[in-house]
Amino acid sequence: MTITQLEYYLEVVKCRSITEAANRVYITQPSMGRQITAIENELGVKLLERTNQGVELTPAGEVFYCELCRIMKEYKNAVENTQNTYNGQVTKLSIGLLEYLAIDDVISQLIQFFENKYPDIKLDIFTRSFGGLLDAVLEQDADAVVSFDFNFLNQPRLDLRNFLEIKPYLAVPSGHFLAKQKSIAYKDLEDVTIVLSGSDDCPYGVDLITRICQKEGGFTPTFHFTDSMKDAMLWVRTGNECSIIVDRIEITDGNLIKKFPLPQKSNDQHYIQIATKKGNKNSALKLFMDFMMKHIPER
């Protein structure tokens, strides 16, 4: 099948008439009929029922029409993006990362990849807290954002891809009484205030920690909420409070903080995810996704 044949089919469906469609694209009615027959022969299915009043779609024809509309839209976008690149127009790719997310090695390779292979694509990489990232991708200020899976719960407008499994940790200031222990269980946190980025910033993260503490420790945790993850980590780094984080969060250097792995059930896995808004047609987005999925860090 050629692009021209597919365009003819779309025109016939639109007009519900082979004759009228032929007139609109300036070919003869027999020629249009032969083009449609050629498509049906190649697919091995009947797409149209010819009647005295015109044509009607068969069930297979209806499916083919819907799929073809989607494909032709993507084809036209690909042609337009290619022409824009050829004409010197710069494509911008905006990527948002969660604050303190420790994947600098991958991002460094990503920047080098685009600089070497696709210098006409301008990379814009920024960091934000949970709520800022979600707003950015939903409003398409970012083409893709990288955060924890609970940041994207109940967001049907997003396409999500698991990137890297994460493990829970407790970040404890070195002067805190828990820092003297050899290991930490959830029940040890009953009398501890846990500092977190606020419920407005990441409500599902708060809900998740609450459920785990209730299930594994038998208590409802006490929280100190801050406006952002950056503010929460400040309370930990300055030696005031503990926070539940994951192994891919980097919050300090030196000996100011101790990190204790927290128990995790095998059926309670969580991931760093890459989120994109459904329908985003940025031609550089696939390059980014393919690169990231080929460069998943080893644990």
C-alpha positions in Angstrom: 0.0 0.0 0.0 1.2 3.5 -0.8 0.5 6.7 1.1 -1.6 7.9 -1.9 -3.8 4.8 -1.8 -4.3 5.3 2.0 -5.3 8.9 1.4 -7.7 7.7 -1.3 -9.3 5.4 1.2 -9.8 8.1 3.7 -11.4 10.3 1.1 -13.8 7.6 0.1 -14.8 7.1 3.7 -15.2 10.8 4.2 -17.4 11.2 1.1 -19.2 7.8 1.5 -18.9 7.6 -2.3 -16.2 6.4 -4.6 -17.4 8.7 -7.4 -17.4 11.8 -5.3 -14.0 10.9 -3.8 -12.6 10.4 -7.2 -13.8 13.8 -8.3 -12.2 15.5 -5.3 -8.8 14.0 -6.0 -9.0 14.4 -9.7 -9.0 10.8 -10.8 -11.6 8.7 -12.6 -14.2 6.6 -10.7 -12.8 3.3 -12.1 -9.3 4.2 -11.1 -10.5 5.0 -7.6 -12.3 1.7 -7.4 -9.2 -0.2 -8.4 -7.1 1.5 -5.7 -9.6 0.5 -3.0 -9.8 -3.0 -4.4 -6.0 -3.2 -4.3 -6.0 -2.3 -0.6 -8.6 -4.9 0.2 -6.7 -7.5 -1.7 -3.5 -6.7 0.1 -5.2 -6.8 3.5 -7.3 -9.9 2.6 -10.4 -8.3 4.0 -13.4 -6.4 2.7 -13.4 -2.8 3.8 -16.4 -1.3 2.0 -19.8 -2.5 1.0 -20.8 -1.0 -2.4 -24.5 0.1 -2.5 -26.6 2.1 -4.9 -26.4 5.0 -2.4 -22.6 4.9 -2.1 -20.4 2.8 0.2 -20.7 1.6 3.8 -17.9 0.6 6.1 -17.6 -3.1 7.1 -16.6 -3.8 10.7 -13.0 -4.4 9.4 -13.3 -1.2 7.4 -14.2 0.8 10.5 -11.2 -0.6 12.4 -8.9 0.2 9.5 -10.3 3.7 9.2 -9.7 4.5 12.9 -6.2 3.1 12.9 -5.4 4.8 9.6 -6.5 8.2 10.9 -4.0 7.8 13.8 -1.2 6.6 11.5 -1.7 9.4 9.0 -1.6 12.0 11.7 1.7 10.6 13.0 3.0 10.5 9.4 2.2 14.1 8.8 3.8 15.1 12.1 7.0 13.2 11.1 7.2 14.9 7.8 6.7 18.3 9.3 9.3 17.7 12.0 11.8 16.4 9.5 11.3 19.4 7.3 11.7 21.8 10.2 15.0 20.1 11.1 16.2 20.3 7.5 15.3 24.0 7.4 17.3 24.7 10.5 14.5 25.0 13.0 15.6 23.8 16.5 13.6 21.2 18.3 13.5 21.7 22.0 13.2 18.8 24.5 12.4 19.7 28.1 13.1 17.1 30.8 12.2 17.5 34.5 13.9 15.6 37.2 13.0 15.1 40.9 15.2 17.1 43.3 18.1 15.0 44.7 17.4 12.1 42.3 20.8 10.3 42.0 20.9 9.5 38.3 23.5 12.1 37.3 25.6 9.5 35.5 22.8 8.7 33.1 21.9 12.4 32.6 25.5 13.2 31.8 25.5 10.5 29.1 22.2 11.8 27.8 23.5 15.3 27.3 26.6 14.0 25.5 24.5 11.8 23.3 22.3 14.6 22.1 25.3 17.0 21.7 27.1 14.5 19.6 24.3 12.9 17.6 21.5 15.6 17.5 23.1 19.0 18.0 19.9 20.6 16.5 17.9 19.4 19.5 18.1 21.8 22.4 17.9 20.0 25.8 16.3 21.8 28.7 16.9 19.9 31.9 15.5 21.2 35.3 14.8 19.9 38.8 11.6 20.4 40.8 9.7 18.8 43.7 6.9 16.3 43.3 4.0 18.7 42.6 6.1 21.0 40.3 7.0 18.0 38.2 3.5 16.8 37.9 2.2 20.2 36.9 5.0 20.6 34.3 4.2 17.4 32.5 0.5 17.8 32.6 0.7 21.4 31.3 3.4 20.2 28.8 6.0 22.6 30.1 8.1 19.4 30.2 8.0 16.7 27.5 9.0 14.1 30.1 9.6 14.0 33.9 11.4 11.5 36.0 10.1 10.8 39.6 8.8 8.1 41.8 5.7 6.0 40.8 3.5 7.4 43.6 4.0 10.9 42.1 1.9 9.8 39.1 -1.0 7.8 40.7 -4.4 8.3 39.2 -3.2 10.3 36.2 -4.9 8.9 33.1 -3.5 11.6 30.9 0.0 10.3 31.4 2.0 7.5 29.8 4.3 5.8 32.3 7.4 3.7 31.9 9.2 2.0 34.8 12.8 3.0 34.8 14.5 1.7 38.0 13.3 -0.1 41.1 13.7 1.8 44.3 14.2 0.7 47.9 13.0 2.5 51.1 15.5 4.0 53.5 15.4 6.0 56.7 17.7 9.1 56.7 18.8 9.8 60.2 20.9 12.7 61.5 24.1 11.3 63.1 23.2 12.9 66.4 19.7 11.3 66.5 19.0 8.5 69.0 18.1 6.1 66.2 21.6 6.6 64.6 23.0 4.3 67.4 21.0 1.3 66.2 22.3 -1.4 63.9 19.1 -1.6 62.0 15.7 0.1 61.8 12.2 -1.5 61.6 9.0 0.5 61.1 7.9 0.0 64.7 11.0 2.0 65.8 9.5 5.1 64.2 6.4 5.2 66.4 7.8 8.0 68.6 9.7 9.8 65.8 8.5 12.8 63.8 9.1 12.1 60.1 9.7 15.2 57.9 8.2 14.9 54.4 7.4 17.1 51.5 3.8 18.1 52.2 0.6 16.4 51.3 -0.2 19.1 48.8 3.1 18.4 47.0 2.8 14.6 47.0 -0.3 13.3 48.6 0.0 9.7 47.5 3.6 9.5 48.9 2.2 10.5 52.3 -0.6 8.0 52.0 1.8 5.2 51.1 4.1 5.9 54.1 1.1 6.1 56.4 -0.3 2.7 55.2 3.1 1.0 55.5 3.6 2.3 59.1 0.2 1.2 60.1 0.6 -2.3 58.5 4.2 -3.0 59.4 4.5 -1.0 62.7 1.0 -0.9 64.0 0.9 2.9 64.4 0.0 6.1 62.5 3.1 8.2 61.9 3.6 11.7 63.0 4.6 14.0 60.2 6.3 17.4 59.8 5.3 18.7 56.4 7.3 21.1 54.4 6.5 22.9 51.1 9.0 21.0 49.0 11.4 18.0 49.1 14.3 20.5 49.2 12.9 21.9 52.5 12.4 18.5 53.9 16.0 17.4 53.2 17.2 20.6 54.8 15.7 19.5 58.1 17.5 16.2 57.9 20.9 17.7 56.8 20.8 20.2 59.7 20.4 17.3 62.2 16.8 18.0 63.3 14.6 15.3 62.0 14.4 11.9 60.2 12.9 11.3 56.7 11.9 8.2 54.8 13.6 8.3 51.4 14.8 5.8 48.8 18.2 4.5 47.8 18.3 6.8 44.7 18.0 10.0 46.7 21.3 11.8 47.4 20.9 14.3 50.3 24.3 14.9 51.8 28.1 14.3 51.8 30.2 13.2 54.8 29.1 11.7 58.0 26.2 14.0 58.9 23.5 11.4 57.9 23.1 7.7 58.3 20.9 5.7 56.0 19.1 2.6 57.2 17.4 0.3 54.8 13.7 -0.3 55.7 12.0 -3.7 55.4 10.2 -4.2 52.1 7.9 -7.0 51.1 8.5 -8.6 47.7 5.0 -7.7 46.5 5.5 -4.0 47.4 7.9 -2.9 44.7 8.2 0.7 43.7 10.0 2.4 40.8 11.4 5.5 39.4 9.2 6.2 36.4 9.4 8.4 33.3 6.1 10.2 32.6 5.0 11.8 29.4 1.7 13.3 28.5 -0.4 11.3 26.1 -0.5 12.8 22.6 2.9 14.6 23.0 4.2 14.8 19.4 7.7 16.1 20.1 9.8 14.2 17.6 12.8 14.1 20.0 10.8 12.4 22.8 11.3 8.9 21.3 15.1 9.5 21.2 15.1 10.4 24.9 13.0 7.4 25.9 15.0 4.9 23.8 18.3 6.2 25.3 17.0 6.1 28.9 15.7 2.5 28.6 19.1 1.4 27.2 21.0 3.1 30.0 19.3 1.9 33.2 21.8 2.1 36.0 22.9 -1.1 37.7 22.2 -1.4 41.4 
